Amino acid sequence: MKRDWEELSATSYVETVAELQTTLAEHDYEQVSEGLQTLLTSMSQELKRALRSQLSRLMMHIVKWKIQPEKRSGSWAVSILDARENIEEIMQEKPSVNRQFIQEVWDRTVQQAIRKAEEETQCRTNLTTLTWNEVFEDEYSVLKKE
């Protein structure tokens, strides 16, 4: 029986795995192979979307940090740390979602983040880009230095 693996994997990974088990029990190895490949592709795309989302959120908070220094808060600093940690976890989970992938989506993501930050803060900025260090290395903290 021919199955619509793309539709199924877009709907539910759990249901896809259950259907793969059923198909395996039927010894329809060609369908199992097709289903597994579709499921893996779908999961990989989801991780890429998650990384782009976290990167956009991270960049937006950094832009806000830069354009509204008087409104810096612990919650902004935590959002930056949280997004960095989430990106790191995604990169560890899926090695193909790496620095090269981030650089491929960098310019578009920066522009989206700037637009979102401007809208949220209701402040225009002259920023046109962010550096790797600004996004992944620089410290953003409201804690007082001792």
CORWOSUL-V100652 format. One record per residue. N is the residue number from 1. RES is the residue in three letters. PHI is phi in whole degrees, 0 to 359 (* if undefined). PSI is psi as a letter, one per 30 degrees, with the letter a starting at -180 (NA if undefined). OMEGA is omega as a letter, one per 20 degrees, with the letter a starting at -180 (999 if undefined). Layout:
BEGIN
n	res	phi	psi	omega
N	RES	PHI	PSI	OMEGA
N	RES	PHI	PSI	OMEGA
END
This chain:
BEGIN
n	res	phi	psi	omega
1	MET	*	k	r
2	LYS	284	k	a
3	ARG	246	l	r
4	ASP	267	i	a
5	TRP	295	e	a
6	GLU	297	e	r
7	GLU	297	e	a
8	LEU	295	e	a
9	SER	289	f	r
10	ALA	285	f	a
11	THR	272	e	a
12	SER	200	k	r
13	TYR	292	e	a
14	VAL	297	e	r
15	GLU	294	e	r
16	THR	295	e	r
17	VAL	297	e	r
18	ALA	299	e	r
19	GLU	292	e	r
20	LEU	297	e	r
21	GLN	297	e	r
22	THR	298	e	a
23	THR	295	e	r
24	LEU	296	e	r
25	ALA	298	f	r
26	GLU	277	f	a
27	HIS	62	g	r
28	ASP	266	i	a
29	TYR	293	f	r
30	GLU	296	e	r
31	GLN	292	e	r
32	VAL	297	e	r
33	SER	299	e	r
34	GLU	297	e	r
35	GLY	296	e	r
36	LEU	297	e	r
37	GLN	298	e	r
38	THR	295	e	r
39	LEU	297	e	r
40	LEU	298	e	r
41	THR	297	e	a
42	SER	297	e	r
43	MET	294	e	r
44	SER	295	e	r
45	GLN	296	e	r
46	GLU	295	e	r
47	LEU	295	e	r
48	LYS	295	e	r
49	ARG	297	e	r
50	ALA	296	e	r
51	LEU	294	e	r
52	ARG	300	e	r
53	SER	296	e	r
54	GLN	295	e	r
55	LEU	296	e	r
56	SER	297	e	r
57	ARG	297	e	r
58	LEU	299	e	a
59	MET	296	e	r
60	MET	300	e	r
61	HIS	293	e	r
62	ILE	292	e	r
63	VAL	298	e	r
64	LYS	301	e	r
65	TRP	303	e	a
66	LYS	283	e	a
67	ILE	268	f	r
68	GLN	227	i	a
69	PRO	300	f	a
70	GLU	288	f	a
71	LYS	251	g	r
72	ARG	302	k	a
73	SER	216	l	r
74	GLY	299	e	a
75	SER	293	e	r
76	TRP	294	e	r
77	ALA	298	e	r
78	VAL	294	e	r
79	SER	299	e	r
80	ILE	295	e	r
81	LEU	299	e	a
82	ASP	297	e	r
83	ALA	296	e	r
84	ARG	300	e	r
85	GLU	296	e	r
86	ASN	296	e	r
87	ILE	296	e	r
88	GLU	300	e	r
89	GLU	296	e	r
90	ILE	297	e	a
91	MET	295	e	r
92	GLN	288	e	a
93	GLU	290	e	a
94	LYS	227	j	a
95	PRO	304	f	r
96	SER	287	f	r
97	VAL	267	i	a
98	ASN	235	a	a
99	ARG	302	e	r
100	GLN	299	e	r
101	PHE	299	e	r
102	ILE	300	e	r
103	GLN	295	e	r
104	GLU	294	e	a
105	VAL	258	g	a
106	TRP	303	e	a
107	ASP	301	e	r
108	ARG	296	e	a
109	THR	292	e	r
110	VAL	299	e	a
111	GLN	297	e	r
112	GLN	297	e	a
113	ALA	296	e	r
114	ILE	297	e	r
115	ARG	300	e	r
116	LYS	295	e	a
117	ALA	296	e	r
118	GLU	297	e	r
119	GLU	295	e	a
120	GLU	293	e	a
121	THR	272	f	a
122	GLN	59	h	r
123	CYS	233	k	r
124	ARG	277	l	r
125	THR	226	l	r
126	ASN	268	f	r
127	LEU	299	k	r
128	THR	238	f	r
129	THR	202	l	r
130	LEU	230	l	r
131	THR	269	l	r
132	TRP	303	e	a
133	ASN	297	e	r
134	GLU	300	e	a
135	VAL	277	e	a
136	PHE	245	f	a
137	GLU	244	e	a
138	ASP	299	k	r
139	GLU	270	k	r
140	TYR	235	j	a
141	SER	211	k	r
142	VAL	259	g	r
143	LEU	292	k	r
144	LYS	286	k	r
145	LYS	286	k	r
146	GLU	273	NA	999
END
